[in-house]
Amino acid sequence: MRDTRTLLQMMASGVGVSLVPTLALVNKLNADIVTRPFSPNRTRHLIAFWPKKKPLIPVGRQLLRECCS
């Protein structure tokens, strides 16, 4: 994200945003989730974007189930 305004516009337009540990994803992304690095110097976390129609908790559980099973 280049600026806070863009982030807030995305959140207001039906896109959820969350900071997600990179290791929790391990390339097992849901088709509805888009991730971007939190910053160029920090690869430990990603920002995940998902449709607000899908609650974060079930999406997060699915990601953890897929990568850790």
PyMOL Python script that loads the backbone (N, CA, C, O; Angstrom):
from pymol import cmd

cmd.read_pdbstr("""\
ATOM      1  N   MET A   1       0.841  -1.173   0.000  1.00  0.00           N
ATOM      2  CA  MET A   1       0.000   0.000   0.000  1.00  0.00           C
ATOM      3  C   MET A   1       0.885   1.235   0.000  1.00  0.00           C
ATOM      4  O   MET A   1       1.824   1.355   0.787  1.00  0.00           O
ATOM      5  N   ARG A   2       0.567   2.129  -0.884  1.00  0.00           N
ATOM      6  CA  ARG A   2       1.356   3.354  -0.951  1.00  0.00           C
ATOM      7  C   ARG A   2       0.839   4.414   0.008  1.00  0.00           C
ATOM      8  O   ARG A   2       1.605   5.253   0.481  1.00  0.00           O
ATOM      9  N   ASP A   3      -0.434   4.381   0.294  1.00  0.00           N
ATOM     10  CA  ASP A   3      -0.951   5.391   1.215  1.00  0.00           C
ATOM     11  C   ASP A   3      -2.172   4.868   1.962  1.00  0.00           C
ATOM     12  O   ASP A   3      -2.827   3.912   1.548  1.00  0.00           O
ATOM     13  N   THR A   4      -2.445   5.529   3.067  1.00  0.00           N
ATOM     14  CA  THR A   4      -3.559   5.115   3.921  1.00  0.00           C
ATOM     15  C   THR A   4      -4.892   5.330   3.233  1.00  0.00           C
ATOM     16  O   THR A   4      -5.831   4.566   3.454  1.00  0.00           O
ATOM     17  N   ARG A   5      -4.989   6.355   2.404  1.00  0.00           N
ATOM     18  CA  ARG A   5      -6.261   6.647   1.732  1.00  0.00           C
ATOM     19  C   ARG A   5      -6.689   5.474   0.857  1.00  0.00           C
ATOM     20  O   ARG A   5      -7.855   5.078   0.874  1.00  0.00           O
ATOM     21  N   THR A   6      -5.749   4.919   0.094  1.00  0.00           N
ATOM     22  CA  THR A   6      -6.080   3.771  -0.760  1.00  0.00           C
ATOM     23  C   THR A   6      -6.556   2.604   0.085  1.00  0.00           C
ATOM     24  O   THR A   6      -7.528   1.935  -0.264  1.00  0.00           O
ATOM     25  N   LEU A   7      -5.878   2.361   1.191  1.00  0.00           N
ATOM     26  CA  LEU A   7      -6.248   1.265   2.081  1.00  0.00           C
ATOM     27  C   LEU A   7      -7.653   1.470   2.628  1.00  0.00           C
ATOM     28  O   LEU A   7      -8.451   0.533   2.646  1.00  0.00           O
ATOM     29  N   LEU A   8      -7.965   2.677   3.071  1.00  0.00           N
ATOM     30  CA  LEU A   8      -9.292   2.948   3.618  1.00  0.00           C
ATOM     31  C   LEU A   8     -10.369   2.840   2.549  1.00  0.00           C
ATOM     32  O   LEU A   8     -11.475   2.379   2.832  1.00  0.00           O
ATOM     33  N   GLN A   9     -10.065   3.257   1.329  1.00  0.00           N
ATOM     34  CA  GLN A   9     -11.040   3.133   0.252  1.00  0.00           C
ATOM     35  C   GLN A   9     -11.340   1.667  -0.026  1.00  0.00           C
ATOM     36  O   GLN A   9     -12.493   1.304  -0.261  1.00  0.00           O
ATOM     37  N   MET A  10     -10.318   0.826  -0.002  1.00  0.00           N
ATOM     38  CA  MET A  10     -10.530  -0.598  -0.247  1.00  0.00           C
ATOM     39  C   MET A  10     -11.390  -1.204   0.853  1.00  0.00           C
ATOM     40  O   MET A  10     -12.281  -2.007   0.577  1.00  0.00           O
ATOM     41  N   MET A  11     -11.124  -0.818   2.103  1.00  0.00           N
ATOM     42  CA  MET A  11     -11.888  -1.375   3.215  1.00  0.00           C
ATOM     43  C   MET A  11     -13.343  -0.927   3.142  1.00  0.00           C
ATOM     44  O   MET A  11     -14.245  -1.689   3.489  1.00  0.00           O
ATOM     45  N   ALA A  12     -13.574   0.304   2.692  1.00  0.00           N
ATOM     46  CA  ALA A  12     -14.936   0.822   2.609  1.00  0.00           C
ATOM     47  C   ALA A  12     -15.695   0.234   1.426  1.00  0.00           C
ATOM     48  O   ALA A  12     -16.924   0.278   1.392  1.00  0.00           O
ATOM     49  N   SER A  13     -14.978  -0.308   0.469  1.00  0.00           N
ATOM     50  CA  SER A  13     -15.630  -0.798  -0.751  1.00  0.00           C
ATOM     51  C   SER A  13     -15.892  -2.299  -0.725  1.00  0.00           C
ATOM     52  O   SER A  13     -16.093  -2.906  -1.778  1.00  0.00           O
ATOM     53  N   GLY A  14     -15.895  -2.896   0.437  1.00  0.00           N
ATOM     54  CA  GLY A  14     -16.235  -4.315   0.515  1.00  0.00           C
ATOM     55  C   GLY A  14     -15.050  -5.246   0.445  1.00  0.00           C
ATOM     56  O   GLY A  14     -15.212  -6.440   0.194  1.00  0.00           O
ATOM     57  N   VAL A  15     -13.849  -4.713   0.666  1.00  0.00           N
ATOM     58  CA  VAL A  15     -12.662  -5.564   0.694  1.00  0.00           C
ATOM     59  C   VAL A  15     -12.112  -5.540   2.101  1.00  0.00           C
ATOM     60  O   VAL A  15     -11.843  -4.470   2.648  1.00  0.00           O
ATOM     61  N   GLY A  16     -11.943  -6.703   2.689  1.00  0.00           N
ATOM     62  CA  GLY A  16     -11.360  -6.782   4.015  1.00  0.00           C
ATOM     63  C   GLY A  16      -9.848  -6.804   3.921  1.00  0.00           C
ATOM     64  O   GLY A  16      -9.289  -7.243   2.916  1.00  0.00           O
ATOM     65  N   VAL A  17      -9.181  -6.328   4.972  1.00  0.00           N
ATOM     66  CA  VAL A  17      -7.729  -6.244   4.974  1.00  0.00           C
ATOM     67  C   VAL A  17      -7.220  -6.823   6.279  1.00  0.00           C
ATOM     68  O   VAL A  17      -7.784  -6.567   7.343  1.00  0.00           O
ATOM     69  N   SER A  18      -6.151  -7.605   6.196  1.00  0.00           N
ATOM     70  CA  SER A  18      -5.581  -8.175   7.404  1.00  0.00           C
ATOM     71  C   SER A  18      -4.095  -8.403   7.215  1.00  0.00           C
ATOM     72  O   SER A  18      -3.634  -8.668   6.105  1.00  0.00           O
ATOM     73  N   LEU A  19      -3.351  -8.301   8.302  1.00  0.00           N
ATOM     74  CA  LEU A  19      -1.936  -8.649   8.293  1.00  0.00           C
ATOM     75  C   LEU A  19      -1.825 -10.137   8.593  1.00  0.00           C
ATOM     76  O   LEU A  19      -2.341 -10.609   9.606  1.00  0.00           O
ATOM     77  N   VAL A  20      -1.159 -10.868   7.723  1.00  0.00           N
ATOM     78  CA  VAL A  20      -1.109 -12.324   7.838  1.00  0.00           C
ATOM     79  C   VAL A  20       0.340 -12.778   7.864  1.00  0.00           C
ATOM     80  O   VAL A  20       1.127 -12.324   7.033  1.00  0.00           O
ATOM     81  N   PRO A  21       0.727 -13.660   8.790  1.00  0.00           N
ATOM     82  CA  PRO A  21       2.089 -14.188   8.765  1.00  0.00           C
ATOM     83  C   PRO A  21       2.361 -14.927   7.456  1.00  0.00           C
ATOM     84  O   PRO A  21       1.549 -15.737   7.009  1.00  0.00           O
ATOM     85  N   THR A  22       3.504 -14.639   6.852  1.00  0.00           N
ATOM     86  CA  THR A  22       3.853 -15.275   5.581  1.00  0.00           C
ATOM     87  C   THR A  22       3.864 -16.790   5.711  1.00  0.00           C
ATOM     88  O   THR A  22       3.406 -17.492   4.808  1.00  0.00           O
ATOM     89  N   LEU A  23       4.381 -17.303   6.820  1.00  0.00           N
ATOM     90  CA  LEU A  23       4.488 -18.754   6.989  1.00  0.00           C
ATOM     91  C   LEU A  23       3.125 -19.422   7.061  1.00  0.00           C
ATOM     92  O   LEU A  23       3.006 -20.610   6.761  1.00  0.00           O
ATOM     93  N   ALA A  24       2.094 -18.683   7.454  1.00  0.00           N
ATOM     94  CA  ALA A  24       0.754 -19.270   7.532  1.00  0.00           C
ATOM     95  C   ALA A  24       0.165 -19.491   6.151  1.00  0.00           C
ATOM     96  O   ALA A  24      -0.773 -20.273   5.991  1.00  0.00           O
ATOM     97  N   LEU A  25       0.706 -18.812   5.158  1.00  0.00           N
ATOM     98  CA  LEU A  25       0.149 -18.938   3.814  1.00  0.00           C
ATOM     99  C   LEU A  25       0.802 -20.069   3.031  1.00  0.00           C
ATOM    100  O   LEU A  25       0.106 -20.919   2.476  1.00  0.00           O
ATOM    101  N   VAL A  26       2.132 -20.090   2.981  1.00  0.00           N
ATOM    102  CA  VAL A  26       2.888 -21.141   2.297  1.00  0.00           C
ATOM    103  C   VAL A  26       2.296 -21.482   0.935  1.00  0.00           C
ATOM    104  O   VAL A  26       2.108 -22.653   0.603  1.00  0.00           O
ATOM    105  N   ASN A  27       2.008 -20.460   0.161  1.00  0.00           N
ATOM    106  CA  ASN A  27       1.494 -20.641  -1.203  1.00  0.00           C
ATOM    107  C   ASN A  27       0.189 -21.431  -1.278  1.00  0.00           C
ATOM    108  O   ASN A  27      -0.119 -22.006  -2.322  1.00  0.00           O
ATOM    109  N   LYS A  28      -0.572 -21.468  -0.207  1.00  0.00           N
ATOM    110  CA  LYS A  28      -1.855 -22.181  -0.200  1.00  0.00           C
ATOM    111  C   LYS A  28      -2.979 -21.157  -0.163  1.00  0.00           C
ATOM    112  O   LYS A  28      -3.817 -21.178   0.739  1.00  0.00           O
ATOM    113  N   LEU A  29      -2.995 -20.272  -1.135  1.00  0.00           N
ATOM    114  CA  LEU A  29      -3.949 -19.168  -1.097  1.00  0.00           C
ATOM    115  C   LEU A  29      -5.302 -19.567  -1.645  1.00  0.00           C
ATOM    116  O   LEU A  29      -5.405 -20.308  -2.623  1.00  0.00           O
ATOM    117  N   ASN A  30      -6.327 -19.065  -1.002  1.00  0.00           N
ATOM    118  CA  ASN A  30      -7.677 -19.175  -1.537  1.00  0.00           C
ATOM    119  C   ASN A  30      -7.753 -18.281  -2.772  1.00  0.00           C
ATOM    120  O   ASN A  30      -7.101 -17.237  -2.816  1.00  0.00           O
ATOM    121  N   ALA A  31      -8.524 -18.669  -3.757  1.00  0.00           N
ATOM    122  CA  ALA A  31      -8.610 -17.892  -4.997  1.00  0.00           C
ATOM    123  C   ALA A  31      -9.130 -16.476  -4.758  1.00  0.00           C
ATOM    124  O   ALA A  31      -8.880 -15.582  -5.566  1.00  0.00           O
ATOM    125  N   ASP A  32      -9.844 -16.266  -3.663  1.00  0.00           N
ATOM    126  CA  ASP A  32     -10.430 -14.953  -3.389  1.00  0.00           C
ATOM    127  C   ASP A  32      -9.515 -14.055  -2.563  1.00  0.00           C
ATOM    128  O   ASP A  32      -9.878 -12.922  -2.249  1.00  0.00           O
ATOM    129  N   ILE A  33      -8.339 -14.552  -2.212  1.00  0.00           N
ATOM    130  CA  ILE A  33      -7.445 -13.788  -1.351  1.00  0.00           C
ATOM    131  C   ILE A  33      -6.254 -13.295  -2.161  1.00  0.00           C
ATOM    132  O   ILE A  33      -5.611 -14.069  -2.870  1.00  0.00           O
ATOM    133  N   VAL A  34      -5.970 -12.022  -2.053  1.00  0.00           N
ATOM    134  CA  VAL A  34      -4.806 -11.434  -2.709  1.00  0.00           C
ATOM    135  C   VAL A  34      -3.877 -10.931  -1.623  1.00  0.00           C
ATOM    136  O   VAL A  34      -4.322 -10.279  -0.678  1.00  0.00           O
ATOM    137  N   THR A  35      -2.594 -11.226  -1.743  1.00  0.00           N
ATOM    138  CA  THR A  35      -1.656 -10.758  -0.731  1.00  0.00           C
ATOM    139  C   THR A  35      -0.595  -9.871  -1.356  1.00  0.00           C
ATOM    140  O   THR A  35      -0.258 -10.011  -2.532  1.00  0.00           O
ATOM    141  N   ARG A  36      -0.084  -8.970  -0.562  1.00  0.00           N
ATOM    142  CA  ARG A  36       1.012  -8.097  -0.955  1.00  0.00           C
ATOM    143  C   ARG A  36       1.971  -7.991   0.229  1.00  0.00           C
ATOM    144  O   ARG A  36       1.534  -8.069   1.378  1.00  0.00           O
ATOM    145  N   PRO A  37       3.267  -7.816  -0.027  1.00  0.00           N
ATOM    146  CA  PRO A  37       4.200  -7.632   1.092  1.00  0.00           C
ATOM    147  C   PRO A  37       3.822  -6.413   1.923  1.00  0.00           C
ATOM    148  O   PRO A  37       3.369  -5.397   1.395  1.00  0.00           O
ATOM    149  N   PHE A  38       4.015  -6.533   3.222  1.00  0.00           N
ATOM    150  CA  PHE A  38       3.689  -5.430   4.124  1.00  0.00           C
ATOM    151  C   PHE A  38       4.574  -4.228   3.821  1.00  0.00           C
ATOM    152  O   PHE A  38       4.108  -3.088   3.824  1.00  0.00           O
ATOM    153  N   SER A  39       5.847  -4.484   3.561  1.00  0.00           N
ATOM    154  CA  SER A  39       6.773  -3.436   3.133  1.00  0.00           C
ATOM    155  C   SER A  39       7.930  -4.117   2.417  1.00  0.00           C
ATOM    156  O   SER A  39       8.143  -5.314   2.607  1.00  0.00           O
ATOM    157  N   PRO A  40       8.684  -3.386   1.599  1.00  0.00           N
ATOM    158  CA  PRO A  40       9.799  -4.011   0.870  1.00  0.00           C
ATOM    159  C   PRO A  40      10.850  -4.617   1.785  1.00  0.00           C
ATOM    160  O   PRO A  40      11.520  -5.579   1.409  1.00  0.00           O
ATOM    161  N   ASN A  41      11.001  -4.063   2.984  1.00  0.00           N
ATOM    162  CA  ASN A  41      12.045  -4.534   3.888  1.00  0.00           C
ATOM    163  C   ASN A  41      11.562  -5.594   4.872  1.00  0.00           C
ATOM    164  O   ASN A  41      12.352  -6.138   5.644  1.00  0.00           O
ATOM    165  N   ARG A  42      10.270  -5.882   4.841  1.00  0.00           N
ATOM    166  CA  ARG A  42       9.724  -6.852   5.803  1.00  0.00           C
ATOM    167  C   ARG A  42       8.969  -7.928   5.051  1.00  0.00           C
ATOM    168  O   ARG A  42       7.852  -7.706   4.583  1.00  0.00           O
ATOM    169  N   THR A  43       9.573  -9.077   4.938  1.00  0.00           N
ATOM    170  CA  THR A  43       8.913 -10.171   4.229  1.00  0.00           C
ATOM    171  C   THR A  43       8.259 -11.142   5.198  1.00  0.00           C
ATOM    172  O   THR A  43       7.716 -12.163   4.777  1.00  0.00           O
ATOM    173  N   ARG A  44       8.304 -10.842   6.477  1.00  0.00           N
ATOM    174  CA  ARG A  44       7.732 -11.757   7.465  1.00  0.00           C
ATOM    175  C   ARG A  44       6.211 -11.748   7.442  1.00  0.00           C
ATOM    176  O   ARG A  44       5.578 -12.748   7.782  1.00  0.00           O
ATOM    177  N   HIS A  45       5.624 -10.633   7.045  1.00  0.00           N
ATOM    178  CA  HIS A  45       4.165 -10.516   7.021  1.00  0.00           C
ATOM    179  C   HIS A  45       3.689 -10.040   5.663  1.00  0.00           C
ATOM    180  O   HIS A  45       4.398  -9.337   4.942  1.00  0.00           O
ATOM    181  N   LEU A  46       2.487 -10.436   5.338  1.00  0.00           N
ATOM    182  CA  LEU A  46       1.825  -9.977   4.125  1.00  0.00           C
ATOM    183  C   LEU A  46       0.529  -9.285   4.502  1.00  0.00           C
ATOM    184  O   LEU A  46      -0.044  -9.559   5.557  1.00  0.00           O
ATOM    185  N   ILE A  47       0.073  -8.399   3.651  1.00  0.00           N
ATOM    186  CA  ILE A  47      -1.274  -7.858   3.815  1.00  0.00           C
ATOM    187  C   ILE A  47      -2.183  -8.703   2.943  1.00  0.00           C
ATOM    188  O   ILE A  47      -1.925  -8.866   1.751  1.00  0.00           O
ATOM    189  N   ALA A  48      -3.235  -9.235   3.521  1.00  0.00           N
ATOM    190  CA  ALA A  48      -4.177 -10.071   2.775  1.00  0.00           C
ATOM    191  C   ALA A  48      -5.469  -9.292   2.556  1.00  0.00           C
ATOM    192  O   ALA A  48      -5.972  -8.629   3.463  1.00  0.00           O
ATOM    193  N   PHE A  49      -5.990  -9.383   1.352  1.00  0.00           N
ATOM    194  CA  PHE A  49      -7.260  -8.738   1.010  1.00  0.00           C
ATOM    195  C   PHE A  49      -8.258  -9.825   0.660  1.00  0.00           C
ATOM    196  O   PHE A  49      -7.919 -10.762  -0.062  1.00  0.00           O
ATOM    197  N   TRP A  50      -9.471  -9.719   1.153  1.00  0.00           N
ATOM    198  CA  TRP A  50     -10.473 -10.741   0.867  1.00  0.00           C
ATOM    199  C   TRP A  50     -11.839 -10.075   0.780  1.00  0.00           C
ATOM    200  O   TRP A  50     -12.041  -9.007   1.358  1.00  0.00           O
ATOM    201  N   PRO A  51     -12.785 -10.692   0.063  1.00  0.00           N
ATOM    202  CA  PRO A  51     -14.136 -10.126  -0.003  1.00  0.00           C
ATOM    203  C   PRO A  51     -14.781 -10.153   1.376  1.00  0.00           C
ATOM    204  O   PRO A  51     -14.680 -11.152   2.088  1.00  0.00           O
ATOM    205  N   LYS A  52     -15.436  -9.077   1.754  1.00  0.00           N
ATOM    206  CA  LYS A  52     -16.057  -9.026   3.077  1.00  0.00           C
ATOM    207  C   LYS A  52     -17.211 -10.003   3.217  1.00  0.00           C
ATOM    208  O   LYS A  52     -17.670 -10.258   4.330  1.00  0.00           O
ATOM    209  N   LYS A  53     -17.684 -10.548   2.119  1.00  0.00           N
ATOM    210  CA  LYS A  53     -18.741 -11.552   2.208  1.00  0.00           C
ATOM    211  C   LYS A  53     -18.225 -12.809   2.891  1.00  0.00           C
ATOM    212  O   LYS A  53     -19.008 -13.582   3.442  1.00  0.00           O
ATOM    213  N   LYS A  54     -16.923 -13.019   2.859  1.00  0.00           N
ATOM    214  CA  LYS A  54     -16.319 -14.158   3.553  1.00  0.00           C
ATOM    215  C   LYS A  54     -15.673 -13.625   4.824  1.00  0.00           C
ATOM    216  O   LYS A  54     -14.721 -12.849   4.743  1.00  0.00           O
ATOM    217  N   PRO A  55     -16.158 -14.013   5.981  1.00  0.00           N
ATOM    218  CA  PRO A  55     -15.567 -13.538   7.225  1.00  0.00           C
ATOM    219  C   PRO A  55     -14.101 -13.954   7.326  1.00  0.00           C
ATOM    220  O   PRO A  55     -13.704 -14.998   6.810  1.00  0.00           O
ATOM    221  N   LEU A  56     -13.313 -13.133   7.991  1.00  0.00           N
ATOM    222  CA  LEU A  56     -11.881 -13.403   8.111  1.00  0.00           C
ATOM    223  C   LEU A  56     -11.603 -14.694   8.866  1.00  0.00           C
ATOM    224  O   LEU A  56     -10.731 -15.466   8.468  1.00  0.00           O
ATOM    225  N   ILE A  57     -12.330 -14.939   9.946  1.00  0.00           N
ATOM    226  CA  ILE A  57     -12.006 -16.092  10.782  1.00  0.00           C
ATOM    227  C   ILE A  57     -12.109 -17.405  10.007  1.00  0.00           C
ATOM    228  O   ILE A  57     -11.168 -18.197  10.070  1.00  0.00           O
ATOM    229  N   PRO A  58     -13.197 -17.685   9.277  1.00  0.00           N
ATOM    230  CA  PRO A  58     -13.226 -18.920   8.490  1.00  0.00           C
ATOM    231  C   PRO A  58     -12.133 -18.965   7.427  1.00  0.00           C
ATOM    232  O   PRO A  58     -11.560 -20.026   7.177  1.00  0.00           O
ATOM    233  N   VAL A  59     -11.838 -17.833   6.801  1.00  0.00           N
ATOM    234  CA  VAL A  59     -10.780 -17.810   5.789  1.00  0.00           C
ATOM    235  C   VAL A  59      -9.442 -18.129   6.432  1.00  0.00           C
ATOM    236  O   VAL A  59      -8.662 -18.922   5.905  1.00  0.00           O
ATOM    237  N   GLY A  60      -9.179 -17.505   7.577  1.00  0.00           N
ATOM    238  CA  GLY A  60      -7.926 -17.766   8.280  1.00  0.00           C
ATOM    239  C   GLY A  60      -7.818 -19.208   8.734  1.00  0.00           C
ATOM    240  O   GLY A  60      -6.752 -19.814   8.639  1.00  0.00           O
ATOM    241  N   ARG A  61      -8.908 -19.754   9.223  1.00  0.00           N
ATOM    242  CA  ARG A  61      -8.889 -21.162   9.639  1.00  0.00           C
ATOM    243  C   ARG A  61      -8.604 -22.072   8.461  1.00  0.00           C
ATOM    244  O   ARG A  61      -7.856 -23.042   8.585  1.00  0.00           O
ATOM    245  N   GLN A  62      -9.204 -21.760   7.307  1.00  0.00           N
ATOM    246  CA  GLN A  62      -8.977 -22.583   6.119  1.00  0.00           C
ATOM    247  C   GLN A  62      -7.511 -22.532   5.711  1.00  0.00           C
ATOM    248  O   GLN A  62      -6.921 -23.562   5.385  1.00  0.00           O
ATOM    249  N   LEU A  63      -6.921 -21.347   5.725  1.00  0.00           N
ATOM    250  CA  LEU A  63      -5.512 -21.214   5.359  1.00  0.00           C
ATOM    251  C   LEU A  63      -4.624 -22.012   6.297  1.00  0.00           C
ATOM    252  O   LEU A  63      -3.722 -22.724   5.856  1.00  0.00           O
ATOM    253  N   LEU A  64      -4.885 -21.891   7.595  1.00  0.00           N
ATOM    254  CA  LEU A  64      -4.067 -22.612   8.561  1.00  0.00           C
ATOM    255  C   LEU A  64      -4.261 -24.118   8.434  1.00  0.00           C
ATOM    256  O   LEU A  64      -3.307 -24.882   8.583  1.00  0.00           O
ATOM    257  N   ARG A  65      -5.492 -24.550   8.158  1.00  0.00           N
ATOM    258  CA  ARG A  65      -5.769 -25.973   7.997  1.00  0.00           C
ATOM    259  C   ARG A  65      -5.001 -26.521   6.798  1.00  0.00           C
ATOM    260  O   ARG A  65      -4.419 -27.603   6.872  1.00  0.00           O
ATOM    261  N   GLU A  66      -4.999 -25.769   5.684  1.00  0.00           N
ATOM    262  CA  GLU A  66      -4.341 -26.237   4.472  1.00  0.00           C
ATOM    263  C   GLU A  66      -2.829 -26.278   4.618  1.00  0.00           C
ATOM    264  O   GLU A  66      -2.186 -27.210   4.137  1.00  0.00           O
ATOM    265  N   CYS A  67      -2.254 -25.281   5.276  1.00  0.00           N
ATOM    266  CA  CYS A  67      -0.795 -25.235   5.324  1.00  0.00           C
ATOM    267  C   CYS A  67      -0.222 -26.098   6.435  1.00  0.00           C
ATOM    268  O   CYS A  67       0.948 -26.478   6.372  1.00  0.00           O
ATOM    269  N   CYS A  68      -1.003 -26.412   7.434  1.00  0.00           N
ATOM    270  CA  CYS A  68      -0.463 -27.133   8.586  1.00  0.00           C
ATOM    271  C   CYS A  68      -0.920 -28.578   8.669  1.00  0.00           C
ATOM    272  O   CYS A  68      -0.554 -29.282   9.610  1.00  0.00           O
ATOM    273  N   SER A  69      -1.708 -29.037   7.709  1.00  0.00           N
ATOM    274  CA  SER A  69      -2.193 -30.415   7.795  1.00  0.00           C
ATOM    275  C   SER A  69      -1.320 -31.351   6.995  1.00  0.00           C
ATOM    276  O   SER A  69      -1.579 -32.553   6.953  1.00  0.00           O
TER     277      SER A  69
END
""", "prot")
cmd.dss("prot")
cmd.show_as("cartoon", "prot")
cmd.util.cbc("prot")
cmd.orient("prot")
